[in-house]
Amino acid sequence: MSRFQGKRFVITGAGGGLGLAYAKRLGGEGAAVVIAEINEELGKSAERELKESKIDATFIQTDVSNEASVEAMARTVKDAGPIHGLIANAGWANNVGGRSYEQIPVEVWDRMMGINVRGTWLTVKHIAPHMTDGGSIVTVSSDSVLYGSPLLLHYVTSKAAIVGMTRCLARELGPRNIRVNAIAPGLTVVEATKDIPETRWNYYSEQKLLKRKQMPDDVEGVVAFLLSDDSKYMTGLLLPIDGGFTLH
């Protein structure tokens, strides 16, 4: 398939996990991908892996919580050619749970908001002005927003903010025919979730309508759909991808 032939997409946090899965999926369908990743080792490794698969990939080291870093990345991408889409995927999610609302330190709360909320906003702020009209942006929330996961208040709050942000951006970018939608993935088997106890995996599987662990390929197809013309009249939406866990 080559439905994305001639298209170029920016993906933040794509050095591994779901971000890299998105890059592989889009690149496999003909797209050129920009890997905006804070970890230089992961970013270079992802770029190398993608190029070995004959995918046009470029790594740019980027800290999404730092405006100067995001602005420099956006300028580099713009100078290299048109931008047709963005996946604002970068976020802090691993090893963040286990504290009640009373126990979360202010510095941890602020770091969470800086990466997940400010990072998403800064990425759109500096990429969207350079996107072609008719493009598509995908932001990343979480099904924990719909469930109200306990002992994760800072994370859930940050992901809830992204839903509101997505709806506002959809209205502001609508006149340019740029669509903005959010996905809300459930717990997915990636590097960042490898240390989660099996009891928690079992609980999630038992509560779902589709009773198995969620894999990256359960999510990447939805993202590809949202970036494609197949979703050309959808914007401002939140799409849960969690096997029916939240029934939303």
VEXZARO-901783 format. One record per residue (C-alpha): residue number from 1; residue in three letters; x, y, z. Coordinates in Angstrom, 1 decimal. Each point is the difference from the previous one (the first is absolute). Example, Ala and Ser with C-alpha at 12.3 -4.5 7.8 and 13.67 -1.06 7.14 Angstrom:
// VEXZARO-901783
{node 1, ALA, {12.3, -4.5, 7.8}}
{node 2, SER, {1.4, 3.4, -0.7}}
//
This chain:
// VEXZARO-901783
{node 1, MET, {0.0, 0.0, 0.0}}
{node 2, SER, {1.2, 3.5, -0.7}}
{node 3, ARG, {-2.9, 2.3, 1.0}}
{node 4, PHE, {2.5, 2.3, 1.7}}
{node 5, GLN, {2.4, 0.3, -3.0}}
{node 6, GLY, {1.3, 3.5, -0.2}}
{node 7, LYS, {-1.2, 0.9, 3.6}}
{node 8, ARG, {2.2, 0.9, 2.9}}
{node 9, PHE, {-0.9, -0.3, 3.6}}
{node 10, VAL, {1.6, 1.2, 3.3}}
{node 11, ILE, {-0.2, -2.4, 2.9}}
{node 12, THR, {1.1, 1.1, 3.4}}
{node 13, GLY, {1.3, -2.6, 2.5}}
{node 14, ALA, {0.6, -2.5, -2.8}}
{node 15, GLY, {3.2, -1.5, 1.2}}
{node 16, GLY, {-1.8, -3.1, 1.2}}
{node 17, GLY, {-3.4, -1.3, 1.2}}
{node 18, LEU, {-3.1, 1.1, -1.8}}
{node 19, GLY, {1.7, 3.0, -1.6}}
{node 20, LEU, {2.4, -2.3, -1.8}}
{node 21, ALA, {-2.9, -2.3, -0.9}}
{node 22, TYR, {-1.8, 3.0, -1.6}}
{node 23, ALA, {3.1, 0.8, -2.0}}
{node 24, LYS, {0.3, -3.5, -1.3}}
{node 25, ARG, {-3.6, -0.2, -1.0}}
{node 26, LEU, {0.0, 3.4, -1.8}}
{node 27, GLY, {3.4, -0.6, -1.6}}
{node 28, GLY, {-1.2, -3.4, -1.1}}
{node 29, GLU, {-2.8, 1.7, -1.9}}
{node 30, GLY, {2.4, 2.4, -1.8}}
{node 31, ALA, {0.3, 2.9, 2.4}}
{node 32, ALA, {3.2, 1.8, 1.0}}
{node 33, VAL, {0.2, 0.4, 3.7}}
{node 34, VAL, {1.8, 2.3, 2.4}}
{node 35, ILE, {1.0, -1.5, 3.3}}
{node 36, ALA, {-0.1, 2.8, 2.6}}
{node 37, GLU, {1.4, -1.7, 3.1}}
{node 38, ILE, {1.8, 1.3, 3.1}}
{node 39, ASN, {2.2, -3.1, 0.5}}
{node 40, GLU, {2.8, 0.2, -2.6}}
{node 41, GLU, {0.9, -3.7, 0.2}}
{node 42, LEU, {-3.6, -1.1, -0.5}}
{node 43, GLY, {-0.6, 2.5, -2.8}}
{node 44, LYS, {3.0, -1.0, -2.0}}
{node 45, SER, {-0.8, -3.7, 0.5}}
{node 46, ALA, {-3.6, 0.6, -1.2}}
{node 47, GLU, {1.3, 1.9, -3.0}}
{node 48, ARG, {2.4, -2.8, -0.9}}
{node 49, GLU, {-2.6, -2.7, 0.4}}
{node 50, LEU, {-2.5, 1.9, -2.2}}
{node 51, LYS, {2.6, 0.6, -2.7}}
{node 52, GLU, {0.9, -3.6, 0.0}}
{node 53, SER, {-3.6, -0.6, -0.9}}
{node 54, LYS, {0.2, 2.4, -2.9}}
{node 55, ILE, {-1.9, 2.7, 1.8}}
{node 56, ASP, {0.9, 3.7, -0.4}}
{node 57, ALA, {0.7, 0.9, 3.6}}
{node 58, THR, {1.7, 2.9, 1.7}}
{node 59, PHE, {0.9, 0.3, 3.6}}
{node 60, ILE, {0.0, 3.5, 1.7}}
{node 61, GLN, {0.8, 0.1, 3.7}}
{node 62, THR, {-2.9, 1.9, 1.7}}
{node 63, ASP, {-1.1, 0.8, 3.5}}
{node 64, VAL, {-3.8, 0.7, -0.4}}
{node 65, SER, {-0.1, 1.8, 3.3}}
{node 66, ASN, {2.5, 2.6, -1.1}}
{node 67, GLU, {-1.2, 2.6, -2.5}}
{node 68, ALA, {3.3, 0.8, -1.5}}
{node 69, SER, {0.6, -3.7, -0.7}}
{node 70, VAL, {-3.4, -0.5, -1.6}}
{node 71, GLU, {0.3, 3.2, -2.1}}
{node 72, ALA, {3.4, -1.1, -1.3}}
{node 73, MET, {-1.4, -3.4, -0.9}}
{node 74, ALA, {-2.9, 1.6, -1.8}}
{node 75, ARG, {2.2, 2.3, -1.9}}
{node 76, THR, {2.3, -2.9, -1.2}}
{node 77, VAL, {-3.1, -2.0, -1.1}}
{node 78, LYS, {-1.5, 2.9, -1.8}}
{node 79, ASP, {3.2, 0.8, -1.9}}
{node 80, ALA, {0.1, -3.6, -1.3}}
{node 81, GLY, {-3.4, 0.0, -1.6}}
{node 82, PRO, {-3.7, -0.1, 0.5}}
{node 83, ILE, {-1.6, -1.4, 3.2}}
{node 84, HIS, {-3.2, -1.9, -0.5}}
{node 85, GLY, {-0.7, -1.3, 3.5}}
{node 86, LEU, {1.1, -0.1, 3.7}}
{node 87, ILE, {-0.3, -2.6, 2.7}}
{node 88, ALA, {0.6, 1.8, 3.4}}
{node 89, ASN, {0.9, -3.2, 1.7}}
{node 90, ALA, {2.8, 0.9, 2.4}}
{node 91, GLY, {-1.0, -0.3, 3.6}}
{node 92, TRP, {1.0, -1.2, 3.5}}
{node 93, ALA, {-1.9, -3.2, 0.9}}
{node 94, ASN, {2.4, -2.6, 1.4}}
{node 95, ASN, {0.4, -0.5, 3.8}}
{node 96, VAL, {-2.3, 2.9, 0.9}}
{node 97, GLY, {-2.7, -1.8, 2.0}}
{node 98, GLY, {-0.4, -1.1, 3.6}}
{node 99, ARG, {-0.5, 3.4, 1.8}}
{node 100, SER, {-3.2, 1.4, 1.3}}
{node 101, TYR, {-1.0, 3.6, -0.8}}
{node 102, GLU, {1.5, 1.0, 3.4}}
{node 103, GLN, {3.3, -1.6, -0.7}}
{node 104, ILE, {0.9, 1.4, -3.4}}
{node 105, PRO, {2.9, 2.5, 0.4}}
{node 106, VAL, {-0.5, 3.4, -1.7}}
{node 107, GLU, {3.1, -0.5, -2.1}}
{node 108, VAL, {-1.3, -3.3, -1.3}}
{node 109, TRP, {-3.3, 1.6, -0.8}}
{node 110, ASP, {1.7, 2.8, -1.8}}
{node 111, ARG, {2.2, -2.3, -2.0}}
{node 112, MET, {-3.0, -2.0, -1.1}}
{node 113, MET, {-1.8, 3.1, -1.2}}
{node 114, GLY, {3.2, 1.3, -1.7}}
{node 115, ILE, {0.5, -3.1, -2.1}}
{node 116, ASN, {-3.5, -1.2, -0.7}}
{node 117, VAL, {-2.0, 3.2, -0.2}}
{node 118, ARG, {2.5, 2.8, -0.9}}
{node 119, GLY, {1.9, -2.5, -2.2}}
{node 120, THR, {-3.1, -0.8, -2.0}}
{node 121, TRP, {-0.9, 3.7, -0.3}}
{node 122, LEU, {3.5, 1.1, -1.0}}
{node 123, THR, {0.2, -2.7, -2.6}}
{node 124, VAL, {-3.2, 1.1, -1.7}}
{node 125, LYS, {0.8, 3.7, 0.5}}
{node 126, HIS, {3.2, -0.3, -2.0}}
{node 127, ILE, {-0.9, -2.8, -2.5}}
{node 128, ALA, {-3.6, 0.9, -1.0}}
{node 129, PRO, {0.9, 3.4, -1.6}}
{node 130, HIS, {2.3, -1.8, -2.4}}
{node 131, MET, {-2.4, -2.8, -0.9}}
{node 132, THR, {-1.8, -0.2, -3.3}}
{node 133, ASP, {-3.7, 0.9, 0.0}}
{node 134, GLY, {-2.1, -3.1, 0.2}}
{node 135, GLY, {2.5, -1.8, 2.3}}
{node 136, SER, {-0.7, -2.0, 3.2}}
{node 137, ILE, {1.2, 0.1, 3.6}}
{node 138, VAL, {-0.3, -2.8, 2.4}}
{node 139, THR, {0.4, 0.7, 3.7}}
{node 140, VAL, {0.4, -2.7, 2.7}}
{node 141, SER, {-2.3, -0.2, 3.0}}
{node 142, SER, {-0.7, -3.2, 2.0}}
{node 143, ASP, {-3.0, -2.2, 0.9}}
{node 144, SER, {0.9, 0.7, 3.6}}
{node 145, VAL, {-1.7, 3.4, -0.5}}
{node 146, LEU, {-3.3, -1.9, -0.6}}
{node 147, TYR, {0.5, -2.5, 2.8}}
{node 148, GLY, {1.4, 2.4, 2.6}}
{node 149, SER, {3.0, -2.1, 1.0}}
{node 150, PRO, {0.9, 0.3, 3.7}}
{node 151, LEU, {3.5, 0.8, 1.2}}
{node 152, LEU, {0.8, 1.7, -3.4}}
{node 153, LEU, {-1.6, 3.4, 0.5}}
{node 154, HIS, {2.8, 2.0, -1.6}}
{node 155, TYR, {0.2, -2.2, -3.0}}
{node 156, VAL, {-3.8, -0.3, -0.5}}
{node 157, THR, {-0.3, 3.8, 0.4}}
{node 158, SER, {2.6, 0.6, -2.6}}
{node 159, LYS, {-1.7, -2.3, -2.5}}
{node 160, ALA, {-3.4, 1.5, 0.7}}
{node 161, ALA, {1.5, 3.4, -0.8}}
{node 162, ILE, {1.0, -1.3, -3.4}}
{node 163, VAL, {-3.6, -0.9, -0.8}}
{node 164, GLY, {-1.1, 3.6, 0.6}}
{node 165, MET, {3.0, 1.3, -1.9}}
{node 166, THR, {-0.8, -2.2, -3.0}}
{node 167, ARG, {-3.5, 1.4, -0.2}}
{node 168, CYS, {1.2, 3.6, 0.1}}
{node 169, LEU, {2.6, -0.7, -2.6}}
{node 170, ALA, {-2.5, -1.7, -2.3}}
{node 171, ARG, {-2.1, 3.2, 0.1}}
{node 172, GLU, {3.0, 2.3, -0.6}}
{node 173, LEU, {1.5, -2.1, -2.8}}
{node 174, GLY, {-3.3, -0.9, -1.6}}
{node 175, PRO, {0.1, 3.0, -2.4}}
{node 176, ARG, {3.2, -1.4, -1.5}}
{node 177, ASN, {-1.7, -3.4, -0.3}}
{node 178, ILE, {2.5, -1.4, 2.4}}
{node 179, ARG, {-1.6, -2.8, 2.1}}
{node 180, VAL, {1.0, -0.5, 3.7}}
{node 181, ASN, {-1.0, -3.2, 1.7}}
{node 182, ALA, {1.1, -1.8, 3.2}}
{node 183, ILE, {0.4, -3.6, 0.7}}
{node 184, ALA, {-0.4, -1.6, 3.5}}
{node 185, PRO, {2.0, -3.2, 0.0}}
{node 186, GLY, {-0.3, -2.6, 2.7}}
{node 187, LEU, {2.9, -1.7, 1.7}}
{node 188, THR, {2.1, -1.3, -2.9}}
{node 189, VAL, {2.9, -2.5, -0.1}}
{node 190, VAL, {3.1, 2.2, -0.7}}
{node 191, GLU, {3.4, 0.6, 1.7}}
{node 192, ALA, {-1.4, 2.5, 2.4}}
{node 193, THR, {-2.6, -2.5, 1.4}}
{node 194, LYS, {2.3, -3.1, 0.4}}
{node 195, ASP, {0.3, 0.4, 3.7}}
{node 196, ILE, {-3.7, 0.1, 0.7}}
{node 197, PRO, {-1.1, -2.9, 2.2}}
{node 198, GLU, {-1.7, -2.9, -1.7}}
{node 199, THR, {-2.9, 0.4, 2.4}}
{node 200, ARG, {-0.8, 3.5, -1.4}}
{node 201, TRP, {0.2, -1.3, -3.6}}
{node 202, ASN, {-2.4, -2.8, 1.0}}
{node 203, TYR, {-2.4, 2.5, 1.6}}
{node 204, TYR, {-0.1, 2.1, -3.1}}
{node 205, SER, {-0.5, -3.0, -2.2}}
{node 206, GLU, {-2.9, -1.3, 2.1}}
{node 207, GLN, {-1.8, 3.3, 0.0}}
{node 208, LYS, {0.2, 0.4, -3.8}}
{node 209, LEU, {-2.5, -1.2, -2.5}}
{node 210, LEU, {2.9, -1.2, -2.1}}
{node 211, LYS, {1.8, -2.1, 2.6}}
{node 212, ARG, {3.7, 0.2, -0.9}}
{node 213, LYS, {2.9, 2.3, 0.4}}
{node 214, GLN, {0.1, 3.1, -2.3}}
{node 215, MET, {2.8, 0.0, -2.5}}
{node 216, PRO, {1.5, 2.9, -2.1}}
{node 217, ASP, {-1.7, -1.2, -3.1}}
{node 218, ASP, {-3.3, 0.5, 1.7}}
{node 219, VAL, {0.7, 3.7, 0.1}}
{node 220, GLU, {2.1, 0.9, -3.0}}
{node 221, GLY, {-2.7, -0.8, -2.5}}
{node 222, VAL, {-2.3, 2.6, 1.6}}
{node 223, VAL, {2.7, 2.6, -0.1}}
{node 224, ALA, {0.7, -0.7, -3.7}}
{node 225, PHE, {-3.8, 0.3, -0.7}}
{node 226, LEU, {-0.1, 3.4, 1.7}}
{node 227, LEU, {2.9, 1.2, -2.0}}
{node 228, SER, {-1.5, -1.2, -3.3}}
{node 229, ASP, {-2.7, 1.3, -2.2}}
{node 230, ASP, {-2.2, -2.7, 1.2}}
{node 231, SER, {-0.8, 2.2, 3.0}}
{node 232, LYS, {-0.1, 3.3, -1.9}}
{node 233, TYR, {-3.3, 1.1, 1.6}}
{node 234, MET, {0.9, -0.9, 3.6}}
{node 235, THR, {1.4, 2.5, 2.4}}
{node 236, GLY, {-0.1, 1.0, 3.7}}
{node 237, LEU, {-0.6, -3.6, 1.1}}
{node 238, LEU, {1.3, -2.3, 2.7}}
{node 239, LEU, {0.4, -3.6, -1.1}}
{node 240, PRO, {0.5, -2.6, 2.8}}
{node 241, ILE, {2.0, -3.0, -1.1}}
{node 242, ASP, {-0.2, -2.4, 2.9}}
{node 243, GLY, {-1.9, -3.1, -0.9}}
{node 244, GLY, {-3.2, 1.3, 1.6}}
{node 245, PHE, {1.6, 0.6, 3.4}}
{node 246, THR, {-1.7, 3.3, 0.5}}
{node 247, LEU, {-3.1, -0.6, -2.3}}
{node 248, HIS, {0.1, 3.6, -1.1}}
//
